[in-house]
Amino acid sequence: MKNSEKKNTLDLLKRLFSNYVQKHKIKLVISIFCMIIIAAATALNAWMMQPVLDEIFINKNKTLIVIIPLAIILVAILKGTASYFQSIFMSFIGYKLVADVQDQMFKSVIKCDLSFHNEVNSGTIVSRFIADVGALSRGVHNVIINIIKDSLTFLFLVGVMFYHDTKLALIALFVFPVAIYPIRRIGKRLRKISKSTQVGFGLLTSKLSESFTAIKTIKAFSTENFESKKINKEITNIFNLTYKSTKVNSIARPLMEIISGFAIGAIIFIGGSQVILDQTTPGTFFSFLTALLMAYQPIKSLASLNATLQIAMAAAERVFEILDKKTQIIENKSPKDNYLRKDKYNLKISNLSFKYKNSSKFILKNVDLEILAGEKIALVGHSGAGKTTLMNLLPRFFDPSKGKIEIGGINIQDLSLHFLRNYFSLVSQDITLFDETVKYNICYGSNNYSSKDLKKACKKANCEEFIKKLPKGFNQLIGENGAKLSGGQKQRIAIARAFIRNSPFLLLDEATSSLDSKSEQKIQDSLSSLISNKTALIIAHRLSTVIDADRIVVINNGEIIDIGKHSSLIKKSKIYKNLYELQFKKQSYEKNIKA
């Protein structure tokens, strides 16, 4: 192991110990005390071989034939009791470590910026939660137990060996340094393989999730065999890596068996010769030999320890990558929440430009826009113009690369995130619902509401009727991401959520795109009354939204090129006229045909 790797391993172990193990020091101290008892009892059993042979079998001592068996029973009871408490306390520490790490990981991940979640697939994150934390826990648990218990056992047994015969003890111990180099090499290879294996698990988890989510599309295109081959490729990769890991890991114990075989053979030859020459007693030699054989067991375990440790450290590196992830959206340490007047909801965007972290292209360029309190503003533009990006900057899902956004004259970066985001109700075209009840999804994120508020929100969102028809009404489970609901029903649940949240600002990203014309008209009527005292920014999808807006903002290639009402823009803006003829005019024509 190189010095840098050794330092890295020590740093990781120190961090794990100080953050997750040290706080359970009472249980750890009790466990160590129990390990001392276990080690001493093991050595005592080896030592008692000498009086058993010399005093009982050779000298036929009738007193000791009663005392020694009773002593062995008492030692066994003591050792068994200590083993039990050591096991339960160390298990507690190990399981608590898993719980604490996973809890901190989730808190870290959930606080990460949207940019992080856009870059890292969910399968990788889930893999780190399950596979990496599991490997870390097993490794740390085994390392703590084996290093302490096996080291203590080895030292006590070596003490018995030196007590009986110093020369033989030195010969027996000479072979151990020989095994250190190959064991280190094995651990280094396992660490590399383990990293690749965990990456493989992340990819498999991601692809499985993707396949199950897209099951309807897969069946529609009859690509079951193609998907099976894709998943099989990942499964085969993990199989090859885990098998390779097993082959490398399996070298350690046979290596120690061979080395210990040479050592034991030499000890029996030398020690047996001493017995024949009456230089030692059979009992002394067999006690020494018992201690030696027992000592090789913890040594074999310690030989495998480095391999286990390296697998755990590979997992620890990946876990700490998540825990150390810093958010780019920095909260102001002295927020000005109390300075924002509740009757001032005007929103001002000044000289704003934005580009994503790993991109050189600006999505938005020098945007200037002021939205007065109570205004209904429609954003229109071709796909990719920057409409949704602009909307995402308002609740600080991202921070602008240049420029600023103000609410009531206060920069949103001077407000706390919780306070700021409570000012916005967001309904997007990509609806996300939880595998919970209808009520849970409508009231998600809202604490202060009554049954009357809930029913009123549902009525305004035009979802009261279909909720009543559900077997359990508001208590009906809707499945993963609302799988048991239609697209329009999901959209209306999301709109009801915005109603009950009752924030001063409404952000509607094509919020009525999944609704039929009849439902949409009802929603639009409700939205009109809802936003009468609110500020609304709407990405237009329907003609009605555009015509009813106080102002229409035309965005092209990240820049605002025109602002006005429909009647003026249709005359002076080529891009708006083009959008109208391609999208909105078609809707108007279809509406007239139906009429």
C-alpha positions in Angstrom: 0.0 0.0 0.0 1.5 3.4 -1.0 1.9 6.1 1.6 -0.9 8.3 0.0 -3.3 5.3 0.1 -2.3 4.5 3.6 -2.9 8.1 4.7 -6.2 8.1 2.8 -7.3 5.0 4.6 -6.3 6.3 8.0 -8.1 9.6 7.3 -11.3 7.8 6.4 -11.1 5.5 9.4 -10.5 8.5 11.7 -13.5 10.3 10.2 -15.7 7.3 10.6 -14.6 6.8 14.2 -15.0 10.4 15.3 -18.3 11.0 13.5 -20.2 7.7 14.0 -18.4 5.4 16.5 -17.0 7.6 19.2 -20.5 8.8 20.4 -21.2 5.2 21.4 -17.9 5.0 23.5 -19.6 3.4 26.5 -20.8 0.5 24.5 -17.5 0.4 22.7 -15.6 0.3 26.0 -17.8 -2.5 27.3 -17.3 -4.4 24.1 -13.5 -4.0 24.3 -13.6 -5.2 27.9 -15.6 -8.3 26.8 -13.0 -8.9 24.0 -10.3 -8.9 26.6 -12.2 -11.5 28.6 -12.6 -13.6 25.4 -8.9 -13.3 24.5 -7.8 -14.2 28.0 -10.2 -17.1 28.2 -8.9 -18.5 24.9 -5.3 -18.2 26.2 -6.3 -19.8 29.5 -7.7 -22.8 27.6 -4.4 -23.3 25.8 -2.4 -22.9 29.1 -4.6 -25.5 30.8 -3.4 -28.2 28.3 -0.2 -28.4 30.3 -1.6 -29.5 33.7 -4.2 -31.7 31.9 -1.5 -33.7 30.3 1.3 -33.5 33.0 -0.8 -33.6 36.2 -3.9 -35.6 35.2 -2.7 -38.1 32.4 0.9 -38.6 33.5 1.0 -37.9 37.3 -2.6 -39.0 37.8 -3.5 -36.1 40.2 -6.9 -36.9 41.6 -7.5 -33.4 42.9 -6.9 -31.7 39.7 -9.2 -34.1 37.8 -12.1 -32.3 39.5 -10.7 -28.8 39.6 -9.5 -28.4 36.0 -12.9 -29.6 34.4 -14.7 -27.1 36.7 -12.3 -24.4 35.7 -12.8 -25.1 32.0 -16.6 -24.9 32.5 -16.4 -21.6 34.4 -14.0 -20.2 31.7 -16.5 -21.3 29.0 -19.4 -19.6 30.8 -17.4 -16.4 31.2 -16.3 -16.5 27.6 -19.8 -17.2 26.3 -21.3 -14.3 28.4 -18.6 -11.9 27.2 -19.2 -13.0 23.6 -22.9 -12.3 23.8 -22.5 -8.8 25.2 -19.7 -8.0 22.8 -21.8 -9.1 19.9 -24.9 -7.1 20.8 -23.1 -3.9 21.6 -20.9 -4.1 18.4 -24.0 -4.9 16.4 -25.7 -1.8 17.8 -22.8 0.3 16.8 -22.7 -1.2 13.3 -26.4 -0.8 12.6 -26.5 2.7 14.1 -23.6 3.6 11.8 -25.7 2.5 8.8 -28.7 4.5 10.0 -26.7 7.6 10.8 -24.8 7.6 7.5 -28.0 7.0 5.4 -29.8 9.7 7.4 -27.0 12.2 6.7 -26.7 11.1 3.1 -30.4 11.8 2.5 -30.2 15.2 4.1 -27.2 16.0 2.0 -28.7 14.8 -1.2 -32.1 16.5 -0.6 -30.3 19.8 0.0 -28.2 19.5 -3.2 -28.9 21.9 -6.0 -31.0 20.8 -9.0 -27.8 20.9 -11.0 -26.4 18.0 -9.0 -29.6 15.9 -9.5 -29.4 16.7 -13.3 -25.9 15.5 -13.5 -26.0 12.4 -11.2 -28.5 9.6 -12.1 -30.8 8.4 -9.3 -29.6 4.8 -9.6 -26.1 5.9 -8.6 -27.5 7.7 -5.6 -29.6 4.7 -4.5 -26.7 2.4 -5.0 -24.6 4.5 -2.6 -27.4 4.5 -0.1 -27.8 0.7 -0.1 -24.7 -1.1 -1.5 -22.0 1.4 -0.4 -23.3 2.0 3.1 -23.8 -1.8 3.5 -20.2 -2.5 2.5 -19.0 0.4 4.7 -20.9 -0.9 7.7 -19.7 -4.5 7.3 -16.1 -3.4 6.8 -16.0 -1.1 9.8 -17.9 -3.6 12.0 -15.4 -6.4 11.1 -12.4 -4.1 11.4 -13.3 -2.9 14.9 -14.1 -6.5 16.1 -11.2 -8.3 14.4 -8.5 -5.7 15.1 -9.3 -5.6 18.8 -10.5 -9.1 19.5 -8.1 -11.0 17.3 -5.1 -8.9 18.2 -5.8 -9.4 21.9 -6.3 -13.1 21.5 -3.1 -13.3 19.5 -1.1 -11.4 22.2 -2.5 -13.5 25.0 -1.7 -16.7 23.2 1.8 -15.5 22.2 2.2 -14.8 26.0 1.5 -18.4 26.7 3.9 -19.5 24.0 6.8 -17.3 25.4 5.9 -18.5 28.9 6.5 -22.1 27.9 9.4 -21.8 25.4 11.0 -18.5 24.2 13.0 -20.1 21.4 10.1 -21.9 19.9 7.9 -18.8 20.1 10.5 -16.8 18.2 10.6 -19.4 15.4 6.8 -19.5 15.2 6.5 -15.8 14.9 9.3 -15.4 12.3 6.9 -16.4 9.4 4.3 -13.7 9.9 6.2 -10.8 8.4 6.6 -12.9 5.2 2.9 -12.7 4.6 2.5 -8.9 4.9 3.6 -8.0 1.4 1.2 -10.3 -0.6 -1.6 -9.4 1.8 -1.1 -5.7 1.1 -1.0 -6.3 -2.7 -4.3 -8.3 -2.4 -6.0 -5.4 -0.5 -4.9 -2.8 -3.1 -6.4 -4.9 -6.0 -9.6 -5.4 -4.1 -10.1 -1.7 -3.5 -9.9 -1.0 -7.2 -12.2 -3.9 -8.1 -14.7 -2.8 -5.4 -14.9 0.8 -6.8 -15.7 -0.6 -10.2 -18.3 -3.0 -8.7 -20.1 -0.2 -6.9 -20.2 1.9 -10.1 -21.7 -1.2 -11.8 -24.4 -1.5 -9.1 -25.2 2.2 -9.6 -25.7 1.7 -13.4 -27.8 -1.4 -12.9 -30.0 0.3 -10.4 -30.4 3.3 -12.7 -31.3 1.2 -15.8 -33.7 -1.0 -13.8 -35.5 2.1 -12.6 -35.6 3.5 -16.1 -37.0 0.3 -17.6 -39.7 -0.1 -15.0 -40.7 3.6 -15.3 -40.9 3.2 -19.1 -42.7 -0.2 -19.1 -45.6 1.1 -21.2 -43.3 2.5 -23.9 -41.2 -0.7 -23.9 -44.3 -2.8 -24.5 -45.7 -0.4 -27.1 -42.5 -0.7 -29.1 -42.0 -4.5 -28.4 -38.5 -3.9 -27.1 -38.6 -6.4 -24.2 -35.8 -8.5 -25.6 -33.7 -5.4 -26.3 -34.1 -4.1 -22.7 -33.4 -7.6 -21.4 -30.1 -7.7 -23.2 -29.2 -4.2 -21.9 -29.9 -5.2 -18.3 -28.1 -8.5 -18.8 -25.0 -6.7 -19.9 -24.9 -4.8 -16.6 -25.6 -8.0 -14.6 -22.8 -9.8 -16.4 -20.4 -6.9 -15.7 -21.2 -7.1 -11.9 -20.9 -10.9 -12.0 -17.4 -10.7 -13.5 -16.3 -8.0 -11.1 -17.6 -9.8 -8.0 -16.2 -13.1 -9.1 -12.8 -11.5 -9.8 -13.0 -9.9 -6.3 -13.7 -13.4 -4.8 -10.8 -14.9 -6.6 -8.4 -12.2 -5.4 -9.8 -12.3 -1.8 -9.6 -16.1 -1.7 -5.8 -16.0 -2.0 -5.2 -14.6 1.5 -6.3 -17.6 3.6 -4.7 -20.4 1.5 -1.5 -18.3 1.6 -1.6 -18.2 5.4 -2.5 -21.9 5.5 0.7 -22.7 3.6 2.9 -20.4 5.6 1.4 -21.7 8.9 1.9 -25.3 7.7 5.6 -24.8 7.4 5.8 -23.1 10.8 3.7 -25.8 12.6 5.8 -28.6 10.9 9.0 -27.0 12.1 7.6 -26.5 15.6 6.5 -30.1 15.9 9.9 -31.3 14.7 11.9 -29.1 17.2 9.4 -29.4 20.1 9.0 -33.2 19.6 12.8 -33.6 19.7 12.9 -31.7 23.0 10.3 -34.0 24.5 12.2 -37.1 23.3 15.4 -35.7 24.9 13.5 -34.9 28.1 14.2 -31.1 27.7 10.5 -30.3 28.2 7.4 -32.1 29.3 4.7 -33.4 26.9 2.2 -31.2 28.7 4.3 -28.1 28.2 4.9 -28.9 24.5 1.2 -29.6 23.8 0.1 -26.4 25.7 2.6 -24.5 23.5 1.3 -26.3 20.4 -2.3 -25.6 21.3 -1.5 -21.9 21.8 0.3 -21.8 18.4 -2.6 -23.4 16.6 -5.1 -21.1 18.3 -2.9 -18.1 17.5 -3.0 -18.8 13.7 -6.8 -18.5 13.6 -6.8 -14.7 14.5 -3.7 -14.2 12.3 -5.7 -15.8 9.4 -8.6 -13.5 10.2 -6.3 -10.5 10.3 -4.9 -11.5 7.0 -8.3 -11.2 5.5 -9.0 -8.0 7.4 -7.0 -5.8 5.0 -9.1 -7.0 2.0 -12.3 -6.3 3.9 -10.9 -2.9 5.0 -10.1 -1.9 1.4 -13.6 -2.8 0.2 -15.0 -0.7 3.0 -12.7 2.2 2.3 -13.7 2.2 -1.4 -17.3 2.4 -0.3 -16.5 5.1 2.3 -14.9 7.3 -0.4 -18.1 7.2 -2.5 -20.3 7.8 0.6 -18.3 10.8 1.7 -18.5 12.2 -1.8 -22.2 12.6 -1.2 -21.8 13.8 2.4 -19.3 16.4 1.3 -21.3 17.8 -1.6 -21.7 21.5 -1.1 -24.7 23.4 -2.4 -24.0 26.3 -4.8 -27.2 28.0 -3.6 -25.8 29.8 -0.6 -28.2 31.1 2.0 -27.7 34.6 3.4 -26.6 34.3 7.1 -28.6 37.4 7.9 -31.8 37.2 5.8 -34.0 40.2 5.3 -37.3 38.2 5.5 -38.8 40.7 7.9 -38.0 43.7 5.6 -40.3 42.5 2.8 -43.6 44.2 3.0 -46.5 41.8 2.5 -48.4 44.2 0.3 -45.4 44.5 -2.1 -45.3 41.6 -4.5 -43.8 43.4 -7.5 -41.0 41.3 -9.1 -38.0 42.9 -10.9 -35.4 41.1 -13.1 -32.4 43.3 -13.9 -29.7 42.6 -16.5 -30.0 38.8 -15.9 -27.9 36.3 -17.7 -27.6 32.6 -17.0 -25.6 29.5 -18.2 -25.3 26.1 -16.7 -22.2 25.1 -14.8 -20.6 23.0 -17.5 -21.7 25.0 -20.5 -20.2 27.9 -22.3 -23.5 28.9 -23.9 -25.8 31.4 -22.1 -29.4 30.2 -21.9 -30.6 33.7 -20.9 -28.9 37.0 -21.9 -29.4 40.4 -20.4 -33.0 39.9 -19.4 -34.8 43.0 -17.9 -38.4 42.6 -16.8 -40.6 44.1 -14.1 -43.8 42.4 -13.1 -46.2 44.5 -11.0 -48.2 43.0 -8.1 -51.3 41.3 -9.5 -50.1 41.2 -13.1 -50.6 38.1 -15.2 -47.6 37.7 -17.5 -47.4 35.2 -20.3 -44.1 33.9 -21.6 -44.1 32.7 -25.2 -41.3 31.5 -27.4 -40.1 28.5 -29.4 -38.9 25.4 -27.5 -35.5 26.0 -25.9 -35.9 29.8 -25.9 -35.3 29.9 -22.1 -38.8 30.3 -20.7 -38.6 27.5 -18.1 -35.0 28.4 -17.2 -36.2 32.0 -16.3 -39.0 30.6 -14.2 -36.6 28.3 -12.4 -34.4 31.2 -11.4 -37.2 32.9 -9.4 -37.4 30.5 -6.5 -33.6 30.1 -6.7 -33.5 26.6 -8.1 -30.4 28.1 -9.7 -28.6 31.4 -9.3 -28.1 33.8 -12.2 -24.6 34.0 -13.7 -25.1 37.8 -13.8 -27.7 40.3 -12.8 -30.3 40.0 -10.0 -33.9 39.3 -9.1 -35.8 41.4 -6.6 -39.1 41.1 -4.8 -40.5 44.3 -3.3 -37.1 45.9 -3.9 -35.2 43.1 -2.0 -32.7 40.8 -3.8 -34.0 37.3 -3.5 -30.5 36.2 -2.5 -31.0 38.2 0.7 -34.0 36.1 1.7 -33.9 32.7 3.3 -34.7 29.9 0.9 -37.7 28.6 3.0 -39.2 32.1 3.1 -38.6 32.8 -0.6 -40.0 29.5 -1.8 -43.1 29.8 0.3 -43.9 32.9 -1.8 -44.2 30.7 -4.9 -46.7 28.0 -6.0 -45.3 26.0 -8.9 -47.3 23.9 -11.4 -45.3 22.5 -14.3 -46.0 20.3 -17.2 -43.9 17.5 -15.6 -46.2 16.5 -12.7 -44.6 14.7 -9.8 -46.9 12.9 -7.4 -46.1 10.7 -4.5 -47.2 7.1 -3.9 -49.6 8.3 -1.2 -53.2 9.4 -0.9 -55.0 12.1 -2.9 -55.1 14.3 0.2 -51.4 13.9 0.9 -50.5 15.0 -2.6 -52.9 18.0 -2.7 -51.8 19.2 0.8 -48.1 18.5 0.3 -45.9 21.3 1.6 -48.9 23.1 3.2 -49.4 23.0 7.0 -52.1 25.5 7.7 -55.3 24.4 5.9 -58.8 23.2 6.9 -61.1 20.7 5.3 -63.0 23.6 3.9 -59.8 24.9 2.2 -59.1 21.4 0.8 -62.6 21.1 -0.7 -62.5 24.7 -2.0 -59.1 24.0 -3.7 -60.4 20.8 -5.3 -63.5 22.6 -6.6 -61.5 25.4 -8.2 -59.1 22.9 -9.7 -62.0 20.9 -11.2 -60.9 17.7 -9.5 -63.7 17.4 -6.8 -65.9 15.3 -9.1 -63.4 12.6 -10.0 -62.1 12.4 -6.4 -65.6 11.7 -5.1 -65.8 8.7 -7.6 -62.6 7.1 -6.2 -63.3 4.2 -3.8 -61.7 5.9 -0.8 -62.1 9.5 -2.0 -59.3 11.7 -0.5 -57.8 8.6 1.2 -57.3 6.8 -2.1 -53.7 5.7 -2.8 -52.7 6.9 -6.3 -49.7 4.7 -7.0 -46.1 5.6 -8.0 -46.2 9.1 -9.6 -50.0 8.9 -9.8 -50.0 5.8 -12.0 -53.7 5.1 -11.1 -54.8 8.5 -12.4 -55.1 9.9 -15.9 -52.8 12.6 -17.2 -55.6 15.2 -16.8 -56.4 14.1 -13.3 -52.8 14.3 -12.2 -52.5 17.8 -13.7 -55.6 18.9 -11.7 -54.2 17.4 -8.5 -51.1 19.5 -9.0 -53.2 22.6 -9.7 -55.3 22.0 -6.5 -52.0 21.8 -4.6 -51.1 25.3 -5.9 -54.6 26.6 -4.9 -54.3 25.3 -1.3 -50.7 26.6 -0.9 -52.1 30.1 -1.7 -48.8 31.8 -2.3 -48.5 35.4 -3.5 -46.7 34.3 -6.7 -48.0 31.7 -9.2 -45.5 30.0 -11.6 -47.4 28.0 -14.2 -45.3 26.1 -16.7 -47.8 25.0 -19.3 -50.0 23.9 -16.3 -53.1 23.1 -18.4 -51.3 21.1 -21.1 -52.8 17.8 -20.2 -56.4 19.0 -19.8 -59.2 18.6 -22.3 -60.9 21.8 -23.6 -63.9 21.6 -21.2 -61.7 21.0 -18.1 -59.2 23.7 -19.2 -61.9 26.3 -19.5 -63.1 25.6 -16.0 -59.5 25.8 -14.7 -58.9 29.0 -16.6 -61.9 30.6 -15.0 -60.7 29.5 -11.6 -57.2 30.7 -12.3 -58.5 34.1 -13.3 -60.2 34.6 -9.9 -57.2 33.1 -8.0 -54.6 35.5 -9.6 -56.7 38.6 -9.2 -54.7 39.6 -6.1 -51.5 37.6 -7.0 -48.6 37.9 -9.3 -48.5 35.2 -12.0 -45.9 34.2 -14.5 -47.3 31.7 -17.1 -45.5 29.8 -19.8 -48.3 29.9 -22.4 -49.5 26.7 -24.1 -53.1 27.7 -24.9 -54.4 30.6 -26.9 -56.7 31.6 -24.0 -53.8 32.1 -21.7 -52.1 34.4 -24.2 -55.2 36.6 -24.9 -56.1 36.9 -21.2 -52.6 38.0 -20.1 -52.0 41.5 -19.0 -48.8 41.4 -20.9 -47.1 38.9 -23.2 -43.3 38.5 -23.1 -41.7 37.1 -26.3 -38.4 35.3 -25.7 -36.1 34.2 -28.4 -32.7 32.6 -27.9 -32.6 33.7 -24.3 -33.5 37.3 -24.9 -36.7 39.3 -24.5 -37.4 40.7 -27.9 -41.0 42.0 -27.5 -43.5 42.8 -24.7 -47.1 43.8 -25.2 -50.7 42.6 -25.6 -51.8 40.2 -28.2 -53.4 42.8 -30.4 -50.2 44.8 -30.7 -47.7 41.9 -30.9 -49.6 40.2 -33.7 -48.9 43.4 -35.7 -45.3 44.3 -34.7 -43.6 41.0 -33.7 -42.6 38.6 -36.4 -41.7 35.9 -34.0 -44.9 36.2 -32.1 -46.9 36.2 -35.3 -45.1 33.1 -36.4 -45.8 31.4 -33.0 -49.5 32.4 -33.3 -49.9 31.0 -36.8 -48.0 27.7 -35.9 -49.7 27.1 -32.5 -52.3 29.5 -31.2 -54.1 30.1 -34.5 -54.5 26.4 -35.0 -56.1 26.1 -31.5 -58.5 29.0 -32.4 -59.5 27.3 -35.6 -60.1 23.9 -33.9 -62.2 25.7 -31.2 -64.4 27.4 -33.9 -64.8 24.1 -35.7 -66.1 22.4 -32.5 -68.4 25.3 -31.8 
